[in-house]
Amino acid sequence: MGKMLSVVGGAIAIIIGVILLIAWNEAFVLGLQFTVMAILIFGGLIALIAGLSEIKDSMAAKSEEKEEKK
């Protein structure tokens, strides 16, 4: 009985989701645009921090090599 209940519940959720997607199309598109924008901003920020950290580590390694040669 539990398996059948989950199948029926899933089908009902899909139907309600499609109805709301049609009814709230503009809100869905706006939310999707915001999500993509937020992912790009935070992804770019993470990439920037990682790049700066890598440059900093590279400069520190070069500095250590110069000190070892002396």
N, C-alpha and C positions, 0 to 999 in steps of 0.2 A: 504493500500500500504506500510506503514512503517513497519508493521510486516513482510511482505513478503521480504522486502528489508533487514531487520536484519537477517532473516533466510538464505537468499542467501549470504549475507556478511559473516555470521558465517561459512557457508559451504566452501566458498572460503578461508577463513582464515585457516580452518582446513586442507584443501587440500594443501595450500602453506606451512603450518607448517610441515606436514608429508613429503613433498618433500624436504624441507630444513633439516629436521631431518635426512633423508637418505643421503643427499648430504654432510652435515656437521656433520656426526656422530662422528668423532674424536674430533671436537671442542665441541660438546655437552657433550661428556663423560668427557672431560677435565674440562669444566665448572661445571659439576655436581660434580666431584671430589673436585674442589676448594670450591664449596658451602658447601659440607659436612664437609670438613676440617675447614672452617671458622666457621661453626655452632658449631663444637666440641670445637674449641679453645675459642670462645666467651662464649659458654655455660659453659665450665669448669672454665673460669675466673669469671663468675657471681657466680657459685657455690662456688668457693674458697673465694670470697669476702663475700658472705652470711655466710659461715661457720666461717670465721674469726670474722665477726661482732657478730655472735651468741656467740662465745667463749668469746669475749670481754665483751658482755653484761652479760654473766654468771659470769665472774670474778668480774665485778662491783657489781652484786647483792650479791655475797658472801662477798665482802668487806663491803657493807652496813650492812649486817646481823651481822658481827663481831663488827662493830661500835655501833649498836643498843644494843648489849648484854653488852657492857661496861658501 
